[in-house]
Amino acid sequence: MQIATWNINGLRARKEYLLRWLRDRQPDVIGLQEIKITDEDFPFDVFHDMGYQVATHGQKAWNGVAILSRKPLKITQVGLPGQEGLGARLISADIGSLSFTTVYVPNGKDVHHEDFLRKLAWLDALVDHLKEHLRHRKAAIVCGDFNICPAPIDSWNGNAFHGRIFHTDEERTRFQRLCMTEYGCFSSTQSSPGKEISRPGLVDVYREQFPDMKAFSWWDYRGGSFHKGQGLRIDFLLATPQAYANLVSVTIDREYRKKKDELTSSDHAPVVAWFNHDTTQ
């Protein structure tokens, strides 16, 4: 089973590119961010024709999240409670026994901007919400664009950028809280790659598999950042230990950060994980 997260930076601009990726990679479940389109204007039929059920929480021109699934899904949450003023940024669905949530965390703009404090409040609200939302769920994935570099290794110039937006102690503390909080039913779990997950919370799947790998999921369009390796790792698949136990592999699909014929990519690359059986069972 293949599960992915991708900030597509506008569905209208990226529809054909996304469809090409779907045909090429054949993922089973995808969390999309920054769809930048209303629910009324979302092209549901296009994705239905490819075998996907779709759940959306859209918004005109900004934000917006969606879930695509090859299996039936049941929407369980639309929007982050108490944070509606910051736009369409969260949607959850049950796909069989798997709880799947995708988020688009506020950017924050700058540490001196009032939006930075709003970002921190949004992250606090996310943890509080997930504690309740995942209370009775064992297998869960929370994915999306978190607009945080959890550690210096997640930034091309992490030490020099410390204290800047995405690189602050305040953001990192909240990301750690998100990952370390106990959600739902926890039991110590032996993962298929041979690692014991002996703590509750959410596992940063890519970092757990590649603790020393300097790899990125976002590169600025400007200045040849992608080719210079000047990026950030801000897009994550976070899994409960029960979901992580079935992990086979995970990658950042850099090939789909490149232009394809005349189709321009998002400034983010998909993050994709494979599991050794259907985690929705």
Secondary structure as UniProt FT lines:
FT   STRAND          2..7
FT   HELIX           11..25
FT   STRAND          29..33
FT   TURN            39..41
FT   HELIX           44..48
FT   TURN            49..51
FT   STRAND          53..57
FT   STRAND          65..69
FT   STRAND          74..78
FT   TURN            81..82
FT   HELIX           84..86
FT   STRAND          90..95
FT   TURN            96..97
FT   STRAND          98..104
FT   TURN            111..112
FT   HELIX           114..133
FT   TURN            134..136
FT   STRAND          140..145
FT   HELIX           152..154
FT   TURN            156..163
FT   TURN            165..166
FT   HELIX           169..180
FT   STRAND          189..190
FT   TURN            192..193
FT   STRAND          196..197
FT   STRAND          203..204
FT   HELIX           205..209
FT   TURN            211..212
FT   STRAND          218..219
FT   HELIX           222..224
FT   HELIX           225..228
FT   STRAND          231..232
FT   STRAND          235..239
FT   HELIX           241..244
FT   TURN            245..246
FT   STRAND          247..252
FT   HELIX           254..257
FT   TURN            261..262
FT   STRAND          271..275
FT   TURN            279..280
//
